Amino acid sequence: MISATCVAPVNIALIKYWGKRNEDLILPVNDSISMTLNTNEMCAKTTISASEKFERNRMWLNGDEVDFEENVRLMRCLKGVQNLVLANGISKVPLSWKLHIASRNNFPTAAGLASSAAGYACLVFTLARLYGLPHNEELTTIARQGSGSACRSLYGGFVHWHRGVLENGSDSVAVPVVPAQHWPNMHVLILVVNDARKKTSSTLGMQRAVTTSTLLQQRVTDVVPHRTKKLIDAINTRNFTEFAEITMRESNQFHAIALDTFPPCIYMNDVSHAIVNFVHSYNEAAGTILTAYTFDAGPNACLYVLEEHVPKLLASINEAFPNDIAQSVEYLQGIPMTTPSPVSGNDQGSGDSSKKCTNENVKINHSTIDTYPKNLLKYIIHTKIGDGPRQMTDEDSLLSDGLPIAN
Amino acid sequence: MISATCVAPVNIALIKYWGKRNEDLILPVNDSISMTLNTNEMCAKTTISASEKFERNRMWLNGDEVDFEENVRLMRCLKGVQNLVLANGISKVPLSWKLHIASRNNFPTAAGLASSAAGYACLVFTLARLYGLPHNEELTTIARQGSGSACRSLYGGFVHWHRGVLENGSDSVAVPVVPAQHWPNMHVLILVVNDARKKTSSTLGMQRAVTTSTLLQQRVTDVVPHRTKKLIDAINTRNFTEFAEITMRESNQFHAIALDTFPPCIYMNDVSHAIVNFVHSYNEAAGTILTAYTFDAGPNACLYVLEEHVPKLLASINEAFPNDIAQSVEYLQGIPMTTPSPVSGNDQGSGDSSKKCTNENVKINHSTIDTYPKNLLKYIIHTKIGDGPRQMTDEDSLLSDGLPIAN
């Protein structure tokens, strides 16, 4: 029996993926750009064992056995990797051996983060390790066919998923923009919001947007290409102000398109909009843009903020969104809050020195920031930019003799 | 002393006005279409007295004296009408006589309806009556300069405000599409929603949309011209299904543009979206489109529904949005609920007989319609399509000897 265990990260889109030009191959109508999150706080973990003794392919997701051969997307990823193995000519494992796969997410589903992206990226990456394939662009086209945004979770730092133009999708690949080390003080606060509403699934919401929104074409043709270029510039020059504005405008436009869909798709709620309002007031009170929001197909906010500004942003969040459990360990999860390491003498986070905003001593005047009712937030996850997937040791295996280890 | 007293209606936009191409002249970036509401339930009422004994122009709004000469929009309307009088050559009142103006809205501000539209329409119409001017398109260009949508309140039924192309705005006029009598069973329920948030004013929201939304141009150039034509067809043929779909899509797109504005403008809240969701579920349960929503720059819903379908829609609203005061007189205001007059043997409300939806006996299966928490709605106003402004008798005067009558 041969096994491989790997972890893969979650990614958060800055330029949003919304709408497919090919449903089967999962080809998007526009480019997207994401930031990969550190696997310490959130990741998918997958162990795949291959053995000539296994009678059939089996899979366990978060401990529960799930369909394997009937799962079209899963099978497409498996076949995709196996075809690469055949083309490659050599394999560490005979392709005829059946597989046992165990996968877990270490983050709560309630966080509303696209667990399928990390999951499919981890599956494809682990298959590649198992069979001894190199990590290359072709793997991203396979992960993409599991879940579109999974292709972006195959790299760390900032990642660019190209729309591509070919019918077969072979040029719809994800490529790294810069690694995590380029902008190491880029942190993220995920504000998890209470929400009970039924929401339209992303797959359905995208389909409906493509067929009914009369604004989507303008976004695809004109807005996204322009913003993609500007965002890559902002990332390359570590221009937080520019980065933040593009990110917020993109989030708003994605939700505008969802609203222009018929019937409309609503993912943000009143609390989400309160957070948007808070961010604009906070930046205004600071006299400079210190944080930016983005929302995916759910109500939770993802706030980008440089490490040195995390303490005062968290203090303001706690003031604006008072919470009975604010001091508890469950409320602020992830990176522990300590005095931030001083970013001495450099200008990380501000490519344009005229727009410097790394001064940790910016004072926030709270008189212009609204205070909202108690307990609107469920909890906060503090994380940061991170690397791509990586292989773990056998000690990390989720399978023992081909069967899941009890959690 | 010579006096005139008139009432003018509220209008609700179906094709939305959002964005000016000229701020001073109030010239819109796109055409809009509205329906005029019956003055029985809601109207502005204005009395203007002119006397050679008045020392200065004075004005009272809802009983409180307000600036007159400093009010730029008010003065622009007065000068506009007086210029028409000069061009006309005859006047019932010397232009040198000072004016006393009293104006009232008979509907609560909480209804979130554009009181300025009815107010400026009433002002311009009453001035025209006072000076003895005919009612014509030129008056709409003057009312437009008080408040853009005021031009649409100068006619009854359905009204088309043309964007116009001339720099001086003389072709940006409102014209009737059809009178109220064309579709007399067109009723409206205004669902007034509790809301405490601060909102961006329409004027500011429009300015910001024009300068920051990257989707507005697509709407202005492609979407609105197409929808305007289709809506006029639907009105002419009394095709409720088509009318409803365009109306709902338009409402959604207007709010999408507001969201695509930076910083975003949010006018709908969770309750508004619950109403949207209710309407789609209700129509689906009915198997045909029986009602349509539209939202202006606020959270309140305006539901269009044919008279014969009002009772069952109200019953469903009360089931989906239970309210402790549902049985009280304050909760359901406006047209009293009686058994609706049967619309025997005609097909009013359905131009396309294959899409007939006038059957009063459509059964609504409530099992697929969500029930929301109690008391989300403040109250409901039941009104219908109505005529344009009209002159009242002296008995209706709001002024006595040039001073406001106590309310």
HADDOCK unambig.tbl for C-alpha pairs under 7 A between the chains (distance, minus, plus):
assign (segid A and resid 214 and name CA) (segid B and resid 223 and name CA) 6.81 0.50 0.50
assign (segid A and resid 215 and name CA) (segid B and resid 215 and name CA) 6.41 0.50 0.50
assign (segid A and resid 215 and name CA) (segid B and resid 218 and name CA) 6.63 0.50 0.50
assign (segid A and resid 215 and name CA) (segid B and resid 219 and name CA) 6.99 0.50 0.50
assign (segid A and resid 218 and name CA) (segid B and resid 215 and name CA) 6.62 0.50 0.50
assign (segid A and resid 218 and name CA) (segid B and resid 218 and name CA) 6.45 0.50 0.50
assign (segid A and resid 219 and name CA) (segid B and resid 215 and name CA) 6.98 0.50 0.50
assign (segid A and resid 223 and name CA) (segid B and resid 214 and name CA) 6.81 0.50 0.50
assign (segid A and resid 249 and name CA) (segid B and resid 262 and name CA) 6.66 0.50 0.50
assign (segid A and resid 252 and name CA) (segid B and resid 259 and name CA) 5.93 0.50 0.50
assign (segid A and resid 252 and name CA) (segid B and resid 260 and name CA) 5.47 0.50 0.50
assign (segid A and resid 253 and name CA) (segid B and resid 259 and name CA) 7.00 0.50 0.50
assign (segid A and resid 253 and name CA) (segid B and resid 260 and name CA) 4.94 0.50 0.50
assign (segid A and resid 256 and name CA) (segid B and resid 256 and name CA) 4.17 0.50 0.50
assign (segid A and resid 256 and name CA) (segid B and resid 257 and name CA) 6.66 0.50 0.50
assign (segid A and resid 256 and name CA) (segid B and resid 259 and name CA) 5.63 0.50 0.50
assign (segid A and resid 256 and name CA) (segid B and resid 260 and name CA) 5.79 0.50 0.50
assign (segid A and resid 257 and name CA) (segid B and resid 256 and name CA) 6.65 0.50 0.50
assign (segid A and resid 259 and name CA) (segid B and resid 252 and name CA) 5.94 0.50 0.50
assign (segid A and resid 259 and name CA) (segid B and resid 253 and name CA) 7.00 0.50 0.50
assign (segid A and resid 259 and name CA) (segid B and resid 256 and name CA) 5.62 0.50 0.50
assign (segid A and resid 260 and name CA) (segid B and resid 252 and name CA) 5.47 0.50 0.50
assign (segid A and resid 260 and name CA) (segid B and resid 253 and name CA) 4.93 0.50 0.50
assign (segid A and resid 260 and name CA) (segid B and resid 256 and name CA) 5.80 0.50 0.50
assign (segid A and resid 262 and name CA) (segid B and resid 249 and name CA) 6.65 0.50 0.50
assign (segid A and resid 269 and name CA) (segid B and resid 270 and name CA) 6.07 0.50 0.50
assign (segid A and resid 270 and name CA) (segid B and resid 269 and name CA) 6.07 0.50 0.50
assign (segid A and resid 270 and name CA) (segid B and resid 270 and name CA) 5.87 0.50 0.50
